[in-house]
């Protein structure tokens, strides 16, 4: 325990600046791969004017189109691996279609209010 006390370079600094040193931004971490990934996860909070459910719906629709095109292009060779790729692509299309349906149903479809039901 004494060795931990002897490792100190000097007495702790006093004042408000000393308490904020733990919150300093490490620029080497932000330029690393993990720092860049963590920073991109926070972008949705910065862009509050975007309609995120609509963008998520469009992401699903574009994935459906891409996987359909790739699946049908793969099945034209009639190889065993190509047929497996086609089946896997159709499964992914159905998953993305279900996701798009749920996004539309929950986030984008107009909800009936209590006044509209009567």
N, CA, C and O atoms as a GROMACS GRO file, in nm:
protein
  472
    1UNK      N    1   0.081  -0.119   0.000
    1UNK     CA    2   0.000   0.000   0.000
    1UNK      C    3   0.086   0.125   0.000
    1UNK      O    4   0.049   0.226  -0.061
    2UNK      N    5   0.198   0.120   0.068
    2UNK     CA    6   0.285   0.236   0.070
    2UNK      C    7   0.344   0.264  -0.066
    2UNK      O    8   0.372   0.379  -0.099
    3UNK      N    9   0.364   0.160  -0.146
    3UNK     CA   10   0.422   0.183  -0.278
    3UNK      C   11   0.326   0.262  -0.366
    3UNK      O   12   0.370   0.339  -0.451
    4UNK      N   13   0.195   0.244  -0.347
    4UNK     CA   14   0.097   0.322  -0.423
    4UNK      C   15   0.102   0.468  -0.383
    4UNK      O   16   0.084   0.556  -0.467
    5UNK      N   17   0.126   0.496  -0.256
    5UNK     CA   18   0.136   0.635  -0.211
    5UNK      C   19   0.266   0.698  -0.258
    5UNK      O   20   0.269   0.818  -0.285
    6UNK      N   21   0.372   0.620  -0.268
    6UNK     CA   22   0.501   0.674  -0.309
    6UNK      C   23   0.506   0.702  -0.460
    6UNK      O   24   0.594   0.776  -0.504
    7UNK      N   25   0.414   0.647  -0.539
    7UNK     CA   26   0.415   0.667  -0.683
    7UNK      C   27   0.361   0.803  -0.724
    7UNK      O   28   0.376   0.842  -0.840
    8UNK      N   29   0.299   0.874  -0.634
    8UNK     CA   30   0.245   1.006  -0.667
    8UNK      C   31   0.357   1.100  -0.704
    8UNK      O   32   0.462   1.104  -0.640
    9UNK      N   33   0.333   1.176  -0.809
    9UNK     CA   34   0.433   1.275  -0.849
    9UNK      C   35   0.430   1.397  -0.759
    9UNK      O   36   0.533   1.460  -0.737
   10UNK      N   37   0.316   1.428  -0.709
   10UNK     CA   38   0.304   1.546  -0.624
   10UNK      C   39   0.167   1.548  -0.559
   10UNK      O   40   0.088   1.456  -0.577
   11UNK      N   41   0.141   1.652  -0.483
   11UNK     CA   42   0.010   1.661  -0.418
   11UNK      C   43  -0.099   1.685  -0.520
   11UNK      O   44  -0.073   1.742  -0.626
   12UNK      N   45  -0.221   1.644  -0.491
   12UNK     CA   46  -0.331   1.667  -0.586
   12UNK      C   47  -0.356   1.816  -0.602
   12UNK      O   48  -0.341   1.894  -0.508
   13UNK      N   49  -0.395   1.853  -0.724
   13UNK     CA   50  -0.423   1.993  -0.751
   13UNK      C   51  -0.553   2.034  -0.686
   13UNK      O   52  -0.642   1.951  -0.664
   14UNK      N   53  -0.563   2.160  -0.657
   14UNK     CA   54  -0.684   2.212  -0.593
   14UNK      C   55  -0.759   2.300  -0.691
   14UNK      O   56  -0.701   2.350  -0.788
   15UNK      N   57  -0.886   2.317  -0.667
   15UNK     CA   58  -0.966   2.406  -0.751
   15UNK      C   59  -1.059   2.330  -0.841
   15UNK      O   60  -1.061   2.207  -0.842
   16UNK      N   61  -1.138   2.406  -0.919
   16UNK     CA   62  -1.238   2.348  -1.006
   16UNK      C   63  -1.175   2.276  -1.125
   16UNK      O   64  -1.229   2.176  -1.172
   17UNK      N   65  -1.061   2.323  -1.173
   17UNK     CA   66  -0.997   2.261  -1.289
   17UNK      C   67  -0.947   2.121  -1.257
   17UNK      O   68  -0.946   2.034  -1.344
   18UNK      N   69  -0.905   2.099  -1.135
   18UNK     CA   70  -0.855   1.967  -1.098
   18UNK      C   71  -0.967   1.864  -1.096
   18UNK      O   72  -0.944   1.748  -1.130
   19UNK      N   73  -1.088   1.904  -1.059
   19UNK     CA   74  -1.200   1.812  -1.056
   19UNK      C   75  -1.250   1.774  -1.194
   19UNK      O   76  -1.313   1.670  -1.211
   20UNK      N   77  -1.223   1.858  -1.294
   20UNK     CA   78  -1.270   1.832  -1.429
   20UNK      C   79  -1.170   1.757  -1.515
   20UNK      O   80  -1.200   1.727  -1.630
   21UNK      N   81  -1.052   1.725  -1.463
   21UNK     CA   82  -0.953   1.655  -1.544
   21UNK      C   83  -0.998   1.515  -1.581
   21UNK      O   84  -0.954   1.462  -1.682
   22UNK      N   85  -1.083   1.455  -1.502
   22UNK     CA   86  -1.135   1.323  -1.535
   22UNK      C   87  -1.231   1.324  -1.652
   22UNK      O   88  -1.259   1.219  -1.711
   23UNK      N   89  -1.281   1.443  -1.688
   23UNK     CA   90  -1.376   1.455  -1.798
   23UNK      C   91  -1.311   1.508  -1.925
   23UNK      O   92  -1.382   1.544  -2.019
   24UNK      N   93  -1.181   1.514  -1.930
   24UNK     CA   94  -1.111   1.564  -2.047
   24UNK      C   95  -1.127   1.465  -2.163
   24UNK      O   96  -1.132   1.344  -2.142
   25UNK      N   97  -1.136   1.518  -2.284
   25UNK     CA   98  -1.154   1.435  -2.403
   25UNK      C   99  -1.018   1.379  -2.446
   25UNK      O  100  -0.922   1.454  -2.466
   26UNK      N  101  -1.012   1.250  -2.462
   26UNK     CA  102  -0.890   1.185  -2.508
   26UNK      C  103  -0.896   1.178  -2.660
   26UNK      O  104  -0.970   1.096  -2.716
   27UNK      N  105  -0.819   1.263  -2.726
   27UNK     CA  106  -0.827   1.272  -2.872
   27UNK      C  107  -0.771   1.149  -2.940
   27UNK      O  108  -0.810   1.119  -3.053
   28UNK      N  109  -0.681   1.077  -2.877
   28UNK     CA  110  -0.631   0.955  -2.939
   28UNK      C  111  -0.738   0.846  -2.938
   28UNK      O  112  -0.744   0.765  -3.030
   29UNK      N  113  -0.821   0.845  -2.833
   29UNK     CA  114  -0.930   0.747  -2.828
   29UNK      C  115  -1.034   0.778  -2.935
   29UNK      O  116  -1.085   0.687  -3.000
   30UNK      N  117  -1.065   0.908  -2.954
   30UNK     CA  118  -1.165   0.944  -3.054
   30UNK      C  119  -1.119   0.913  -3.196
   30UNK      O  120  -1.202   0.892  -3.284
   31UNK      N  121  -0.988   0.911  -3.218
   31UNK     CA  122  -0.939   0.879  -3.352
   31UNK      C  123  -0.919   0.729  -3.372
   31UNK      O  124  -0.890   0.685  -3.484
   32UNK      N  125  -0.934   0.650  -3.266
   32UNK     CA  126  -0.923   0.505  -3.280
   32UNK      C  127  -1.053   0.448  -3.339
   32UNK      O  128  -1.153   0.519  -3.346
   33UNK      N  129  -1.050   0.322  -3.380
   33UNK     CA  130  -1.168   0.259  -3.440
   33UNK      C  131  -1.285   0.253  -3.343
   33UNK      O  132  -1.399   0.280  -3.380
   34UNK      N  133  -1.256   0.216  -3.218
   34UNK     CA  134  -1.364   0.207  -3.119
   34UNK      C  135  -1.422   0.345  -3.090
   34UNK      O  136  -1.543   0.358  -3.071
   35UNK      N  137  -1.339   0.446  -3.085
   35UNK     CA  138  -1.388   0.581  -3.061
   35UNK      C  139  -1.475   0.632  -3.174
   35UNK      O  140  -1.576   0.698  -3.150
   36UNK      N  141  -1.437   0.600  -3.297
   36UNK     CA  142  -1.516   0.643  -3.412
   36UNK      C  143  -1.651   0.572  -3.411
   36UNK      O  144  -1.753   0.634  -3.441
   37UNK      N  145  -1.652   0.443  -3.378
   37UNK     CA  146  -1.779   0.370  -3.372
   37UNK      C  147  -1.870   0.424  -3.263
   37UNK      O  148  -1.991   0.437  -3.284
   38UNK      N  149  -1.814   0.457  -3.147
   38UNK     CA  150  -1.895   0.512  -3.039
   38UNK      C  151  -1.948   0.650  -3.076
   38UNK      O  152  -2.060   0.686  -3.039
   39UNK      N  153  -1.869   0.727  -3.148
   39UNK     CA  154  -1.915   0.860  -3.188
   39UNK      C  155  -2.026   0.851  -3.291
   39UNK      O  156  -2.120   0.931  -3.286
   40UNK      N  157  -2.019   0.756  -3.383
   40UNK     CA  158  -2.124   0.744  -3.484
   40UNK      C  159  -2.254   0.692  -3.423
   40UNK      O  160  -2.362   0.715  -3.479
   41UNK      N  161  -2.246   0.622  -3.312
   41UNK     CA  162  -2.369   0.576  -3.246
   41UNK      C  163  -2.446   0.692  -3.185
   41UNK      O  164  -2.566   0.680  -3.158
   42UNK      N  165  -2.380   0.804  -3.163
   42UNK     CA  166  -2.446   0.920  -3.103
   42UNK      C  167  -2.503   1.015  -3.206
   42UNK      O  168  -2.562   1.116  -3.168
   43UNK      N  169  -2.488   0.988  -3.339
   43UNK     CA  170  -2.533   1.084  -3.441
   43UNK      C  171  -2.682   1.100  -3.442
   43UNK      O  172  -2.732   1.208  -3.474
   44UNK      N  173  -2.755   0.995  -3.410
   44UNK     CA  174  -2.901   1.007  -3.417
   44UNK      C  175  -2.952   1.109  -3.316
   44UNK      O  176  -3.059   1.168  -3.339
   45UNK      N  177  -2.881   1.132  -3.207
   45UNK     CA  178  -2.924   1.231  -3.109
   45UNK      C  179  -2.896   1.373  -3.157
   45UNK      O  180  -2.964   1.467  -3.117
   46UNK      N  181  -2.797   1.390  -3.243
   46UNK     CA  182  -2.762   1.523  -3.292
   46UNK      C  183  -2.857   1.569  -3.402
   46UNK      O  184  -2.885   1.688  -3.413
   47UNK      N  185  -2.907   1.478  -3.483
   47UNK     CA  186  -2.993   1.513  -3.595
   47UNK      C  187  -3.138   1.491  -3.555
   47UNK      O  188  -3.200   1.391  -3.593
   48UNK      N  189  -3.192   1.584  -3.478
   48UNK     CA  190  -3.327   1.566  -3.427
   48UNK      C  191  -3.434   1.605  -3.528
   48UNK      O  192  -3.551   1.579  -3.504
   49UNK      N  193  -3.397   1.666  -3.640
   49UNK     CA  194  -3.496   1.705  -3.739
   49UNK      C  195  -3.526   1.594  -3.840
   49UNK      O  196  -3.620   1.606  -3.918
   50UNK      N  197  -3.448   1.487  -3.838
   50UNK     CA  198  -3.472   1.377  -3.930
   50UNK      C  199  -3.583   1.286  -3.876
   50UNK      O  200  -3.597   1.269  -3.755
   51UNK      N  201  -3.658   1.230  -3.966
   51UNK     CA  202  -3.763   1.136  -3.928
   51UNK      C  203  -3.701   0.996  -3.928
   51UNK      O  204  -3.698   0.928  -4.030
   52UNK      N  205  -3.652   0.954  -3.811
   52UNK     CA  206  -3.578   0.828  -3.802
   52UNK      C  207  -3.663   0.706  -3.835
   52UNK      O  208  -3.611   0.615  -3.900
   53UNK      N  209  -3.790   0.698  -3.795
   53UNK     CA  210  -3.870   0.582  -3.838
   53UNK      C  211  -3.885   0.573  -3.990
   53UNK      O  212  -3.886   0.463  -4.046
   54UNK      N  213  -3.896   0.687  -4.056
   54UNK     CA  214  -3.906   0.686  -4.202
   54UNK      C  215  -3.775   0.639  -4.265
   54UNK      O  216  -3.776   0.562  -4.361
   55UNK      N  217  -3.663   0.684  -4.212
   55UNK     CA  218  -3.534   0.639  -4.263
   55UNK      C  219  -3.513   0.490  -4.239
   55UNK      O  220  -3.455   0.421  -4.322
   56UNK      N  221  -3.559   0.441  -4.125
   56UNK     CA  222  -3.547   0.298  -4.097
   56UNK      C  223  -3.635   0.217  -4.191
   56UNK      O  224  -3.596   0.110  -4.237
   57UNK      N  225  -3.754   0.269  -4.221
   57UNK     CA  226  -3.843   0.204  -4.317
   57UNK      C  227  -3.779   0.201  -4.456
   57UNK      O  228  -3.784   0.098  -4.523
   58UNK      N  229  -3.719   0.312  -4.498
   58UNK     CA  230  -3.654   0.316  -4.629
   58UNK      C  231  -3.531   0.225  -4.633
   58UNK      O  232  -3.499   0.170  -4.739
   59UNK      N  233  -3.463   0.209  -4.521
   59UNK     CA  234  -3.351   0.115  -4.514
   59UNK      C  235  -3.399  -0.027  -4.539
   59UNK      O  236  -3.335  -0.102  -4.612
   60UNK      N  237  -3.510  -0.063  -4.479
   60UNK     CA  238  -3.566  -0.197  -4.499
   60UNK      C  239  -3.610  -0.217  -4.644
   60UNK      O  240  -3.585  -0.323  -4.702
   61UNK      N  241  -3.673  -0.118  -4.702
   61UNK     CA  242  -3.719  -0.130  -4.840
   61UNK      C  243  -3.601  -0.143  -4.935
   61UNK      O  244  -3.604  -0.223  -5.028
   62UNK      N  245  -3.495  -0.064  -4.912
   62UNK     CA  246  -3.378  -0.074  -5.000
   62UNK      C  247  -3.308  -0.208  -4.984
   62UNK      O  248  -3.257  -0.263  -5.081
   63UNK      N  249  -3.305  -0.262  -4.862
   63UNK     CA  250  -3.246  -0.395  -4.840
   63UNK      C  251  -3.327  -0.503  -4.911
   63UNK      O  252  -3.271  -0.597  -4.966
   64UNK      N  253  -3.459  -0.489  -4.910
   64UNK     CA  254  -3.545  -0.585  -4.980
   64UNK      C  255  -3.514  -0.584  -5.130
   64UNK      O  256  -3.501  -0.690  -5.191
   65UNK      N  257  -3.503  -0.465  -5.187
   65UNK     CA  258  -3.476  -0.455  -5.330
   65UNK      C  259  -3.339  -0.514  -5.364
   65UNK      O  260  -3.325  -0.589  -5.461
   66UNK      N  261  -3.238  -0.479  -5.284
   66UNK     CA  262  -3.103  -0.529  -5.310
   66UNK      C  263  -3.096  -0.681  -5.299
   66UNK      O  264  -3.038  -0.746  -5.385
   67UNK      N  265  -3.156  -0.737  -5.195
   67UNK     CA  266  -3.150  -0.882  -5.177
   67UNK      C  267  -3.232  -0.956  -5.283
   67UNK      O  268  -3.195  -1.066  -5.324
   68UNK      N  269  -3.342  -0.898  -5.328
   68UNK     CA  270  -3.417  -0.962  -5.436
   68UNK      C  271  -3.336  -0.965  -5.565
   68UNK      O  272  -3.332  -1.068  -5.632
   69UNK      N  273  -3.272  -0.855  -5.599
   69UNK     CA  274  -3.193  -0.850  -5.722
   69UNK      C  275  -3.076  -0.948  -5.715
   69UNK      O  276  -3.051  -1.023  -5.809
   70UNK      N  277  -3.006  -0.947  -5.601
   70UNK     CA  278  -2.890  -1.036  -5.586
   70UNK      C  279  -2.934  -1.183  -5.584
   70UNK      O  280  -2.866  -1.268  -5.641
   71UNK      N  281  -3.046  -1.212  -5.520
   71UNK     CA  282  -3.093  -1.350  -5.513
   71UNK      C  283  -3.132  -1.404  -5.650
   71UNK      O  284  -3.096  -1.517  -5.685
   72UNK      N  285  -3.204  -1.324  -5.727
   72UNK     CA  286  -3.242  -1.370  -5.860
   72UNK      C  287  -3.124  -1.374  -5.955
   72UNK      O  288  -3.121  -1.456  -6.047
   73UNK      N  289  -3.025  -1.288  -5.934
   73UNK     CA  290  -2.904  -1.295  -6.016
   73UNK      C  291  -2.823  -1.419  -5.982
   73UNK      O  292  -2.759  -1.477  -6.070
   74UNK      N  293  -2.823  -1.459  -5.856
   74UNK     CA  294  -2.746  -1.576  -5.814
   74UNK      C  295  -2.809  -1.706  -5.863
   74UNK      O  296  -2.737  -1.800  -5.894
   75UNK      N  297  -2.940  -1.713  -5.870
   75UNK     CA  298  -3.007  -1.837  -5.906
   75UNK      C  299  -2.998  -1.866  -6.056
   75UNK      O  300  -3.030  -1.977  -6.098
   76UNK      N  301  -2.955  -1.771  -6.134
   76UNK     CA  302  -2.946  -1.795  -6.279
   76UNK      C  303  -2.835  -1.893  -6.315
   76UNK      O  304  -2.840  -1.952  -6.423
   77UNK      N  305  -2.736  -1.912  -6.228
   77UNK     CA  306  -2.626  -2.005  -6.261
   77UNK      C  307  -2.664  -2.150  -6.233
   77UNK      O  308  -2.595  -2.241  -6.280
   78UNK      N  309  -2.770  -2.176  -6.158
   78UNK     CA  310  -2.822  -2.310  -6.130
   78UNK      C  311  -2.720  -2.399  -6.059
   78UNK      O  312  -2.727  -2.522  -6.069
   79UNK      N  313  -2.626  -2.340  -5.989
   79UNK     CA  314  -2.528  -2.414  -5.910
   79UNK      C  315  -2.588  -2.440  -5.772
   79UNK      O  316  -2.681  -2.370  -5.730
   80UNK      N  317  -2.537  -2.540  -5.701
   80UNK     CA  318  -2.589  -2.572  -5.568
   80UNK      C  319  -2.571  -2.457  -5.469
   80UNK      O  320  -2.661  -2.429  -5.390
   81UNK      N  321  -2.455  -2.392  -5.474
   81UNK     CA  322  -2.430  -2.278  -5.385
   81UNK      C  323  -2.516  -2.158  -5.424
   81UNK      O  324  -2.557  -2.080  -5.338
   82UNK      N  325  -2.544  -2.145  -5.552
   82UNK     CA  326  -2.627  -2.034  -5.598
   82UNK      C  327  -2.771  -2.052  -5.552
   82UNK      O  328  -2.838  -1.955  -5.517
   83UNK      N  329  -2.818  -2.174  -5.554
   83UNK     CA  330  -2.955  -2.201  -5.506
   83UNK      C  331  -2.964  -2.178  -5.356
   83UNK      O  332  -3.065  -2.126  -5.307
   84UNK      N  333  -2.859  -2.215  -5.283
   84UNK     CA  334  -2.856  -2.188  -5.139
   84UNK      C  335  -2.853  -2.037  -5.113
   84UNK      O  336  -2.916  -1.989  -5.019
   85UNK      N  337  -2.779  -1.962  -5.195
   85UNK     CA  338  -2.775  -1.817  -5.182
   85UNK      C  339  -2.913  -1.757  -5.212
   85UNK      O  340  -2.954  -1.661  -5.147
   86UNK      N  341  -2.982  -1.814  -5.310
   86UNK     CA  342  -3.117  -1.767  -5.342
   86UNK      C  343  -3.212  -1.788  -5.225
   86UNK      O  344  -3.288  -1.699  -5.189
   87UNK      N  345  -3.207  -1.907  -5.165
   87UNK     CA  346  -3.294  -1.938  -5.052
   87UNK      C  347  -3.262  -1.847  -4.933
   87UNK      O  348  -3.352  -1.795  -4.868
   88UNK      N  349  -3.133  -1.828  -4.906
   88UNK     CA  350  -3.092  -1.739  -4.798
   88UNK      C  351  -3.137  -1.596  -4.826
   88UNK      O  352  -3.180  -1.526  -4.735
   89UNK      N  353  -3.126  -1.553  -4.951
   89UNK     CA  354  -3.171  -1.419  -4.987
   89UNK      C  355  -3.320  -1.401  -4.970
   89UNK      O  356  -3.365  -1.295  -4.924
   90UNK      N  357  -3.397  -1.502  -5.005
   90UNK     CA  358  -3.543  -1.494  -4.988
   90UNK      C  359  -3.580  -1.490  -4.839
   90UNK      O  360  -3.673  -1.421  -4.800
   91UNK      N  361  -3.506  -1.564  -4.757
   91UNK     CA  362  -3.530  -1.558  -4.612
   91UNK      C  363  -3.501  -1.418  -4.560
   91UNK      O  364  -3.577  -1.364  -4.480
   92UNK      N  365  -3.391  -1.358  -4.606
   92UNK     CA  366  -3.358  -1.222  -4.564
   92UNK      C  367  -3.461  -1.121  -4.613
   92UNK      O  368  -3.495  -1.027  -4.542
   93UNK      N  369  -3.511  -1.141  -4.733
   93UNK     CA  370  -3.615  -1.052  -4.784
   93UNK      C  371  -3.739  -1.060  -4.697
   93UNK      O  372  -3.800  -0.957  -4.667
   94UNK      N  373  -3.776  -1.180  -4.655
   94UNK     CA  374  -3.894  -1.193  -4.569
   94UNK      C  375  -3.870  -1.129  -4.432
   94UNK      O  376  -3.962  -1.071  -4.375
   95UNK      N  377  -3.749  -1.140  -4.379
   95UNK     CA  378  -3.718  -1.076  -4.250
   95UNK      C  379  -3.725  -0.924  -4.263
   95UNK      O  380  -3.783  -0.858  -4.177
   96UNK      N  381  -3.666  -0.869  -4.368
   96UNK     CA  382  -3.671  -0.724  -4.388
   96UNK      C  383  -3.812  -0.677  -4.418
   96UNK      O  384  -3.850  -0.567  -4.377
   97UNK      N  385  -3.891  -0.757  -4.489
   97UNK     CA  386  -4.030  -0.719  -4.516
   97UNK      C  387  -4.112  -0.716  -4.387
   97UNK      O  388  -4.194  -0.626  -4.368
   98UNK      N  389  -4.088  -0.812  -4.299
   98UNK     CA  390  -4.156  -0.812  -4.170
   98UNK      C  391  -4.114  -0.690  -4.087
   98UNK      O  392  -4.198  -0.627  -4.022
   99UNK      N  393  -3.985  -0.659  -4.089
   99UNK     CA  394  -3.936  -0.542  -4.016
   99UNK      C  395  -3.997  -0.414  -4.072
   99UNK      O  396  -4.036  -0.327  -3.995
  100UNK      N  397  -4.005  -0.401  -4.203
  100UNK     CA  398  -4.065  -0.283  -4.264
  100UNK      C  399  -4.214  -0.274  -4.228
  100UNK      O  400  -4.264  -0.165  -4.202
  101UNK      N  401  -4.283  -0.387  -4.227
  101UNK     CA  402  -4.424  -0.388  -4.190
  101UNK      C  403  -4.444  -0.342  -4.045
  101UNK      O  404  -4.532  -0.262  -4.016
  102UNK      N  405  -4.360  -0.394  -3.955
  102UNK     CA  406  -4.373  -0.356  -3.814
  102UNK      C  407  -4.338  -0.209  -3.792
  102UNK      O  408  -4.401  -0.141  -3.711
  103UNK      N  409  -4.237  -0.160  -3.863
  103UNK     CA  410  -4.202  -0.018  -3.852
  103UNK      C  411  -4.317   0.068  -3.900
  103UNK      O  412  -4.352   0.168  -3.836
  104UNK      N  413  -4.376   0.032  -4.013
  104UNK     CA  414  -4.489   0.108  -4.066
  104UNK      C  415  -4.607   0.101  -3.970
  104UNK      O  416  -4.672   0.202  -3.944
  105UNK      N  417  -4.634  -0.016  -3.918
  105UNK     CA  418  -4.750  -0.035  -3.832
  105UNK      C  419  -4.735   0.040  -3.700
  105UNK      O  420  -4.831   0.101  -3.652
  106UNK      N  421  -4.616   0.037  -3.642
  106UNK     CA  422  -4.597   0.097  -3.510
  106UNK      C  423  -4.563   0.245  -3.518
  106UNK      O  424  -4.619   0.325  -3.443
  107UNK      N  425  -4.474   0.283  -3.608
  107UNK     CA  426  -4.420   0.418  -3.606
  107UNK      C  427  -4.486   0.513  -3.706
  107UNK      O  428  -4.499   0.632  -3.677
  108UNK      N  429  -4.527   0.464  -3.822
  108UNK     CA  430  -4.566   0.556  -3.929
  108UNK      C  431  -4.716   0.561  -3.956
  108UNK      O  432  -4.765   0.664  -4.003
  109UNK      N  433  -4.789   0.456  -3.928
  109UNK     CA  434  -4.932   0.454  -3.956
  109UNK      C  435  -5.004   0.550  -3.862
  109UNK      O  436  -4.971   0.559  -3.744
  110UNK      N  437  -5.101   0.621  -3.914
  110UNK     CA  438  -5.176   0.711  -3.825
  110UNK      C  439  -5.253   0.631  -3.722
  110UNK      O  440  -5.319   0.532  -3.752
  111UNK      N  441  -5.241   0.676  -3.602
  111UNK     CA  442  -5.308   0.606  -3.491
  111UNK      C  443  -5.446   0.666  -3.469
  111UNK      O  444  -5.467   0.787  -3.480
  112UNK      N  445  -5.540   0.579  -3.439
  112UNK     CA  446  -5.676   0.624  -3.410
  112UNK      C  447  -5.679   0.674  -3.266
  112UNK      O  448  -5.636   0.605  -3.174
  113UNK      N  449  -5.730   0.793  -3.249
  113UNK     CA  450  -5.744   0.848  -3.114
  113UNK      C  451  -5.877   0.808  -3.058
  113UNK      O  452  -5.960   0.750  -3.128
  114UNK      N  453  -5.898   0.837  -2.934
  114UNK     CA  454  -6.024   0.798  -2.869
  114UNK      C  455  -6.141   0.872  -2.930
  114UNK      O  456  -6.251   0.817  -2.936
  115UNK      N  457  -6.121   0.994  -2.975
  115UNK     CA  458  -6.230   1.069  -3.038
  115UNK      C  459  -6.270   1.012  -3.172
  115UNK      O  460  -6.386   1.023  -3.211
  116UNK      N  461  -6.176   0.952  -3.244
  116UNK     CA  462  -6.205   0.895  -3.376
  116UNK      C  463  -6.281   0.764  -3.366
  116UNK      O  464  -6.351   0.726  -3.459
  117UNK      N  465  -6.268   0.695  -3.255
  117UNK     CA  466  -6.330   0.562  -3.242
  117UNK      C  467  -6.479   0.571  -3.215
  117UNK      O  468  -6.550   0.475  -3.240
  118UNK      N  469  -6.528   0.682  -3.166
  118UNK     CA  470  -6.669   0.692  -3.130
  118UNK      C  471  -6.756   0.731  -3.242
  118UNK      O  472  -6.878   0.743  -3.225
   0.00000   0.00000   0.00000
